[in-house]
Amino acid sequence: MLRGKTCTAYAACSPDVNGAGGKYLEIAVDEAIVDGNLVTAPVEHVEQDLELAQV
């Protein structure tokens, strides 16, 4: 699922993202990353950005 995708997550998950073939980016906690149909954020309180990405 992550192979070739750029995403973010909790920092502790970065080895898992990289191990799954994804590219982990460390971003501000109030931002989100959209790569195709994958939307990720480093913390779960970024619901507004995630909702806007769905539009």
N, C-alpha and C positions, 0 to 999 in steps of 0.2 A: 504494500500500500504506500509506503514512503519512498520507495526507490525512485530517484530522480526528482523528488519533490523538495522544496524549501519550506521549512516550518520552524516553529518554536514550541516550547513546552517549559515545564519546570526545569530549572538548570540541571537538577540531578538526573533528568531523563536524557540529556544530550548524548551520552554514550549509546543509549538505546536507539535514538534517532539515527545517529551516524552508523551504527551497526546494521540498521535496517536499510541502509542505502540512501537515506535522506540527508539533506544539508541543514544542520541546526544553525539558527541565527539567534543570538541573544539580543533582545529588543527591550524597550521600556515596557513597564508593566501595564501601561494604558494603551498599548498598541496591539495590532493583530496583523497577521500575515495571510495573504490570499494567494494560493498557487493553484490555478485551475479551479477545481471544485473542492479543494481542501482549504479550510479556514482554521488557523490555529492562533492561540494566544498563550503567553507565559503564565497567566493566572486566570481564574474563572470569572472575575468580575468585569470583564470587558464585553459584556453582553451587547452594549450599544454598537460597538464596532462590528461585532459578529452579525447583528441584525442588519446593519447597513450593507455589509458585504453580500447579503442574500438578495438584495434588490437588484 
